[in-house]
């Protein structure tokens, strides 16, 4: 059985970006980032809780400002930067 498109992507191989699993991951990443960016005025504790939801563990200084996830790399290859 051939590898899934997501497995190909994570292995650095050519893959079809329109694959349903990859598209679902991208939608999940986008929805999470909308939630995180909506917390710009929230407490550090609230932002840290949401970061833990995605990453599992975070330091004591949560990211501030607007951020984005490079969805071409899925959540597993999280890349954040200023937009």
Secondary structure by P-SEA (a helix, b strand, c coil): ccccaaaaaaaccccccccaaaaaaaaaaaaaaaaaaaaccccaaaaaaaaaaccccccccccccbbbbcccccccccccccc
